[in-house]
Amino acid sequence: MLRSSKILAVDLDGTLTRGGEDEVKPWIRKALTSLREMGWKLILATGRDRRYIMRRWDLKNLFDAWVLEAGLAVYIPETGEYRCFADETWRSMIKKLARLPFIEEKENTISFNEKHLKTVRREVEIMGLKVVFKNNRGVIIILPPGVDKGFGLKEALKLLDVQGFVAAIGDSEIDQELLEVADFRAAVADGDPEVKRIADYVAKKKDGEGVMEVIDLLLSLELPLFFRLF
Ligand SMILES: [Mg+2]
C-alpha cells in the first residue's frame, strides 16, 4: 500500500552545493536532517553516478533515495536496492562511445563537454540508435528517450512506496523535467532561465542558501497547503 508523505527532491551541483567537490554545509545538513525527522522524504536527483555519491561523506544518511545519472538509475541507501533503466544495447553503445578521448564514463552513461556534441551525435547516428542529449551547464549527458530526472523521481517514489506532495529544487536545464513532475517547483537564484521560467518560486540566494530559503518557505506554507491537499 502506498504511504502518503511530503517529498523534497533536490539537485546536487549548483543547487545544494556550489558544484564540483564543494560540500553540503553542516547547517544545511542539519536542516535537511530535521526535515526528515518531521516526516519528509528527501530525494537527491543528480547527474552523478552511484560510485561518486557513495564517496561523498557529506551526503551520507541525508536522503531516502538517490536519482542518479539524471534519471537513468535509482538507489535506495537504506536497503541497497539499485535499479538501472538501460538495456544491453545501451550498454554496448556506451562502451563504444567511451573510447573517444574526451568522454567521461559514468556507471551507465557518458558525459562530455558540449563542444564535442557534433562528434558524438554523428557516432550515435552511425550506430543507428536514439538518444537524448541533455545539457547540464555546458556538460552533455546522454540518456535513453523517456529517461530524465522526472522519470527517475517517479521510479524512486515507487521503490520507496511513497506518494504525496512533491517539491523540487534545481538550477539547470537538466532539472526541467524534475520540476515538471513536482507540485511545487523552485529554482536557485543563479539557475538557468529555462528552469526559472517554470519555477513557482525563484530563491533570492544561490545554491545551498537558496535551498534553505525554499525549505523555510515550504515549512511556512505547510499548514494551509496540507489542509488543502489531504
Ligand atoms: Mg545542478
Residues whose N, C-alpha, C, O or C-beta is under 5 A from the ligand:
A	BS01	MG	D11 L12 D13 G14 T15 D171 S172
